[in-house]
Amino acid sequence: MTAPNSPRSCTFCPDESDQPSKPTTETARSPEERAGERARAFWPEGGDGGGGAAAGVPGFVHSDFAPVVVAVAERCLRRGYGSAGVPAGVRTGIVLVSASGDLASARHVRATVEAGGRIGPLFFFQSVPNSVAGHLAARWDLRGPVVCLSPTGDPYTDGVAEADLLRDDGDADEVLLILIEQAPDGPTEAVAVLLGGGARP
């Protein structure tokens, strides 16, 4: 079961014409707390060096897509649960939303193929966005489903709709919603929101 008009997606190989008209993170950057949110985090935030590089993630190369996903998600989870982590009885799903996907990796692969070069094996692994979501789930022992969306409407609305379905269907008690866009000529931006308990957004 999927959110209306929000197809699940497992691979991204965007070209220049696929750029979103506005950042995925724009509608999630409202300063007001939305109903049903347990925690919220952004990348970058103050202290991140004005969009400086996120810490590397083992098994992911060349691109900051995976490092930013992990950085913003862990920041959100720490705000929600602190150092103790998610309690064992809580099923936390992940919904990763991105219109552009991992642009840096896609461009690298395209350029390498056009030049007749050899693509490193890690690019096959990280070309699937749910690989970093799975890494995050394993690292934090999250027990809910993992879904990746390429939004057809407002990214935040589509992501919340999918999160609601996962919770309403009984697949998850809460959902970590991650919205990320890797701009072609600017810093990567991301928002992570922990949705669970209380009223729906």
Secondary structure as UniProt FT lines:
FT   TURN            4..5
FT   HELIX           16..18
FT   TURN            24..25
FT   HELIX           26..28
FT   TURN            35..36
FT   STRAND          37..43
FT   TURN            46..47
FT   TURN            49..51
FT   TURN            58..59
FT   HELIX           65..81
FT   HELIX           82..84
FT   TURN            88..89
FT   STRAND          92..97
FT   HELIX           103..114
FT   TURN            115..116
FT   HELIX           121..126
FT   HELIX           130..140
FT   STRAND          146..149
FT   HELIX           155..168
FT   TURN            169..170
FT   STRAND          174..181
FT   TURN            184..185
FT   STRAND          189..195
//
